[in-house]
Amino acid sequence: MKRRSFLKTVAVGSVSTSFITSKLLAESNTLNTISFDDNEFKAIVTIFLSGGNDSVNMLVPYHEDKYSDYKEQRPSLAIPRENLNPLNPEDVSEEACATHPYLPKINQMYRDKKLAFVANVGTLVKPTTQEEVIRKTAILPPHLFAHGSQRDIWASCQPFTLNKTGWAGRLSDEVTLGEDDFPFNQSIKGKNLWQKGIKTQPYIYSVGGVKQFGGFTTKFSATTKAVVEDISNITSENPLLNAYTKIQQSSISKSRKVTAALAGVTLNTNFPDNPINKKRSYLMQQVRMLSRVLKQKSLLSNSTNKGTYYIEQSGYDSHANQTRKINNAYQDLDDAVYSLSQALEELGLTDKVTVICMSDFGRSVGNNNGGTGHGWGGHYFTFGGAVKGGKIYGDLPDLSKESKDLVLHRRLLPTTSTEQYFATVTKWFGLSDAENLGLFPNLKNFPEEKRDLGFMG
């Protein structure tokens, strides 16, 4: 069955069951105003791997029989077993895994119990079986395997909502901040759905600092700057003009605040260039900027002392030339993750910051023409001092031909939902179980004992 035909039949099946399950799919925001119990600094950092990461080659079965299943599924892309880095060389169980050869630092962080993996995570409405997918009785997220929709569902956890907001954005909307507080959400990689709220938007940095408000850059004269300042202070009987003026004033104020806060700020941590092209990768530039911002968190935070940060790496849509493309991407990812962990240690923030990884989706287990197709489930890593590292959480998928963990064209059927993954982190962040149910509308469809995956201390 072709992908489009499969999606069409799944859509029909989903529509027919949606009338019966309207309460199940209700996604109205039931999150109320959040008041954190403490004023301790905590932050969630997202690294988004844009394009759909082939995590089947990130976290690889190492037991000989399991490795044989993996190699049989993707003969032209399977990494030679002798080139893999085992997570635990002494582990001879069927659960033994290894990491991609271009991720040696991530591997060492795992061995040092500083990083954990969460296996086979993906967008789900409720627990779903292979049989339900085949029989077309499963209630599935819409537009599976499509970049835009799946990326948006990861960021929003609102599969059936048209005008989506991000779950970090909704969190920001319900946190009470002071008039002069810095935004709860901050991005080093531009606008993103994850941090988009209804009432709030993230503050956006560039990798070099902050883009000056028009008219205030160094190329403009003092006279021009004074004119722009005067225009920005105009008051009017028109409420729309006054609202616009207030936004201008806020932008100018924040721009000045960030410029002053980051002036001359450096770290001892090394943010190295890519060893091949001798240039600092864009991801590494973002990590360096994020580290500078975190160093000045006392000046660039808010009264709750909580917040989220967003960075992103592109280059994971690997339909062809995957080996070269992913080797390059993983080289930069490995270096950036290690530098960020070192920066957090230098800043004394290791226990206060949790880093999570997202992507559009996993990729197909089978290979085609030197690449892989769009998939569904995938493996993700998380690190920080509060993470119980050195362990793989969730269920590792069976990659044999008879596997119940594979669906159309050998895609991983997720066994852990994105909402379970995220709710485990937001519970550490300070949200109650009830608040998590309000933030993640489909979390209620999963067993209560499995809503917290247990990887946070």
Helices and strands as residue ranges (DSSP letters): H 3-18, E 42-49, E 59-61, H 64-73, G 81-83, E 85-86, E 97-99, H 104-111, E 115-122, H 130-135, H 147-156, H 167-173, E 185-187, G 193-195, E 203-204, H 222-232, H 239-262, H 282-295, E 306-313, H 322-347, E 353-359, E 378-383, E 392-393, E 406-407, E 411-412, E 416-417, H 418-429, H 433-439, G 443-445, G 448-450
